[in-house]
Amino acid sequence: MTSRFALALLSLLLAAPALAQAVVDSSLSDLNGDGLRERFTLLHYPGADTVDLIVEDTGTGRVTARDIAWTGGIGQQPDIDVAPNGSIRLHSRNESIGRNRWVQTLTIAYRDGAYRVAGFTYEFYDTLNPDAAGSCDLNLLTGRGFVTRGPGPKKTIAHDVAARRVTDWRESDPIPEICRPWE
């Protein structure tokens, strides 16, 4: 009887990390072009201020991008969706706390044998100063993009922000200089 209890307790302790994670959002898309959809899942661990992106690939297995996006409380949870071209978009945001609000979108594509952050979009505004707003939309594959600042026009830009594997992208990485609200 005691050995069964000990075995059951050990099983629960080993399973605890798996039980502690929560699925935040999930989407399906065939990015690698094999005719089968991969599953893209955001996982959050209690106490963490970031989420992991898990890609369950149909050909090469599982890819884990740790700490890829920020998460907060109500009005600040990340989500993912499928773009019209089939790319995955991972949105993180602060739309509820403080005066500086923002939405960041990472567009994920499959290029050169890897899942990569192929696009970076950042929109921001100050709730007390309507002129302190703007957006930045960068295509990391072509080196082109658009930037707006305040009430000014949308400007076409060239940039040198490179597409990186999702496993190399971190929420703690700085926003590309061209996209920073204070620049």
N, C-alpha and C positions, 0 to 999 in steps of 0.2 A: 504494500500500500504506500509506504513512504517513497519508494523508488519511482512509482508512477506519479506521485505528487511532485517530486523533484524534477522529473522529466517534463511534466506539464509546465512547471514554473520556469524551467530553462527555455522551453519553447516560447513562452510568452516574452521572456526577456530578450531573446534573439529576434523576435518579431516586432518589438517595440519601435525601432526606428522606422520600419515600414508602416506601422500603424500611425505614427506621428505625422507623416506627410499628408498634405491635402491637395487634391487636384483642383487647380484654380480654373482652368479652361482647357479645351482640347479641340483640335480640328484635323481634318484629313485632306491631303492633296498629294498628287503624284509629281513630286518635284524631280525625282531622278529619272523619270521617263521610262520606267520599266512596265508601265501599264497597270501597276497596282499602287493604291494610295498608301502613303506613309502616314502614321499618326504623330501629330505634334502636340505635346502635352506640357502645360505649365504646372510645376509642383512647388508648393510652399511648405516650409517647415516651420512649426510654431516658434516664435521668437525671432525669426529671421526677417530682415527688411528687404530681401530679394527673393526672386523665384528662379528655379532651374527650368530649362527647356529640355525635354526628353524627345528625341526623334526615334521612333521605332520604324526603322528602315526595312524594306521588304527584301533587300539583297545583302546588306553588309552588317546588319545587326542593329544595335542601339547606340545612339550618339547622345551624350549628355553635355549640355552647355550650362555650366554652373554659374550662378549669380548673374544671369544675363540681363535681368530687368528689376527695377525697384518696385516694391509693393508697400502700400500703407493701409490705412483704415478705410472707412466708408468713403466712397468716391475716389479711391486711389488704387483700386485693384487692377492689375494688368489683365489683358485678354488677347486672344488671337483670332484672326479670321483669314479667309482666303480672298486674295485680290482677284479681280476679273481675269487676270492672265494666269491664275493658278498659284502664284507666289503666296507665301505665308506672311502675314503682317502681325507683328507682336507690338501691341500698344501698352505703354505704361504712362502714368499720369499723376498729377496733383491738380485736381479740379475742385478741391473743397477746403483746403487749409491755407491760411495766410493770404497775403495779397499777391504773391507771385505764383501764377498758375501756369501749367505747361502740360503738353501732351507730346510724347516721343514715340515714334513708330520705327521699328526695325523691319525692313523687308528682307525676307529670307528666300534665297534661290539656290538651286543646285548647279554649280559650275566647277569645272576642272576636278571632278570626282569628289566634291565636298559640299556640304551645306554651308552657305556663306551669307553674311550680312551684305546684301547687294544694294540696299538703299537705307538712307537715314533721313527721317523727317522730324523736325522739331518746331512746335508752335508754342508761343508764350504770350502772356499778357499780364499786366498789372491791374488789379481790380480798382485801384485808386487813380490811375493815370492812363487814360485810353490811348495816349500817344506812345506809351511804353509797351508796344506789342510788335509781334513780327512772326515770321516763319522762315524755315530753311528746309529745302527739299533737295537732297543730294543723291544722284545715281552714282554709286560707288564702283560700278563696272565701267562707266564711260568717262568719269571725271567731270561731269557737267551737273549743273543744278540751278536752283532759283533761290533768291533771298528777298524778303521784304522787311522793312524796318519802319515802324510807326505808320503814318498815313502815306508814306512814300510808295512809289511804284514797285512792281515785281521786277527784279534784276536778274538777268541770266549771268551765271558765273562759271568759271572753271575752278576746279579744286584738285588737291592731291591726296584726299582721304581714300585709302585703299579698301577694297572689299576684303574682309577677313573671314576665316572659318568661324562658325557660331561658337565653337569651343574656345576661341581666342578672344571673344567679346565679353567684357565685364561691365556691369552697371556702374562700377566705380571708375571706369575709363572716362576721361574728360570729354565733354561735348566738343566736337570739332570747333576749332577757333572761329571759323567762318560763320558758325551757327549760334555762337554765344549771344545771349540777349544784351549784354553790356558792351559788346564790341561795336 
